[in-house]
Amino acid sequence: MYFYELHEADDEIFANIYLAHDSEYDEQEFLELVLESRASIGKSFEQDSLIEGIAAELERKHGFVQVEANIRAAIRVSAEEGETAVTAVDERAVTPTEEDDFRTMLVEVEPEDRPYRDSN
């Protein structure tokens, strides 16, 4: 079993998806599959993010499975043409930590729009 990673980031959010496959693909082969899947879904994917749309397409067309495990190759996916590329794979802890159990998102809200207004 071989493991791969897709991740995308903008100014405020970082997300990643781990995939597994019985076949080994080098970085360039995996990049080509990701670019092909990205082109297939275009801007009309039903998932919450571009990487989730690509992961679903890789699963449907090429037999990848989403997992959480050690990574073989990593691709930074961009909505901009020509910016999707291979990135370095970081060493990751085998045992999940408490921090791995949730995602954080920073949302700026005008004071008058806050659901729980401060009494100050």
C-alpha positions in Angstrom: 0.0 0.0 0.0 1.3 3.4 -1.0 0.2 6.7 0.5 -0.2 10.2 -1.1 -1.3 13.6 0.1 -3.3 16.5 -1.4 -3.3 19.8 0.4 -4.6 23.3 -0.4 -4.2 26.5 1.4 -5.3 30.1 1.1 -4.5 33.0 3.3 -6.6 31.7 6.3 -7.3 28.0 5.9 -5.0 24.9 5.4 -6.5 21.5 4.6 -5.1 18.2 3.5 -6.4 14.8 2.4 -4.5 11.5 2.6 -5.0 8.8 -0.1 -3.8 5.2 -0.5 -3.4 3.0 -3.5 -2.1 -0.5 -4.2 0.2 0.9 -7.0 3.2 3.1 -6.5 3.3 6.3 -8.5 6.3 8.7 -8.4 5.7 12.4 -7.8 5.3 13.2 -11.5 2.9 10.4 -12.2 0.8 11.4 -9.2 0.9 15.0 -10.3 -0.4 14.0 -13.7 -3.3 12.1 -12.2 -4.1 15.0 -9.9 -4.0 17.5 -12.8 -6.2 15.2 -14.9 -8.7 14.9 -12.1 -8.7 18.6 -11.5 -9.4 19.2 -15.2 -12.2 16.7 -15.1 -14.1 18.3 -12.3 -13.3 21.9 -13.3 -15.2 24.3 -11.1 -18.3 22.1 -10.8 -17.4 19.7 -7.9 -20.0 18.9 -5.3 -17.6 18.5 -2.3 -16.8 21.3 0.1 -13.3 21.9 -1.2 -11.2 21.5 -4.4 -9.0 18.8 -2.9 -12.1 16.8 -1.7 -13.4 17.0 -5.3 -10.1 15.8 -6.7 -9.9 13.0 -4.1 -13.4 11.8 -5.1 -12.4 11.8 -8.8 -9.1 9.9 -8.0 -11.2 7.4 -6.1 -13.8 7.1 -8.9 -11.3 6.9 -11.9 -8.1 5.4 -10.4 -9.1 3.4 -7.3 -7.5 5.7 -4.6 -8.9 5.5 -1.1 -8.9 8.3 1.5 -6.9 7.4 4.6 -4.8 8.9 7.4 -1.3 7.4 7.2 2.3 7.9 6.1 2.7 10.0 2.9 4.5 9.0 -0.3 3.9 12.2 -2.4 2.3 15.6 -1.7 0.7 17.9 -4.2 -0.3 21.5 -3.4 -3.6 22.0 -5.3 -4.4 25.5 -6.5 -7.5 27.0 -8.1 -5.1 29.0 -10.3 -3.8 27.5 -13.5 -0.1 26.4 -13.4 0.2 26.6 -9.6 -0.6 23.0 -8.7 2.8 21.4 -8.0 4.7 18.7 -6.0 5.7 19.8 -2.5 8.1 18.3 0.1 6.7 15.5 2.3 7.2 16.3 6.0 7.9 13.6 8.5 4.6 12.9 10.4 3.9 11.3 13.7 2.4 7.7 13.3 0.2 8.2 16.4 -2.5 10.8 16.0 -2.3 13.6 18.6 -5.2 15.5 20.2 -4.5 18.3 17.8 -5.3 16.0 14.8 -8.9 15.6 16.0 -10.2 19.0 14.9 -9.8 21.8 12.4 -9.6 25.5 13.2 -11.1 28.3 11.2 -10.7 32.0 12.0 -13.7 34.1 11.0 -13.8 37.8 11.3 -17.3 39.1 12.3 -18.5 42.7 12.7 -19.4 43.3 16.4 -23.1 43.9 15.5 -23.3 40.6 13.6 -22.0 38.4 16.5 -24.6 36.0 17.7 -23.5 36.4 21.4 -22.9 40.1 21.9 -20.5 41.1 24.7 -22.1 43.3 27.3 -19.1 45.7 27.1 
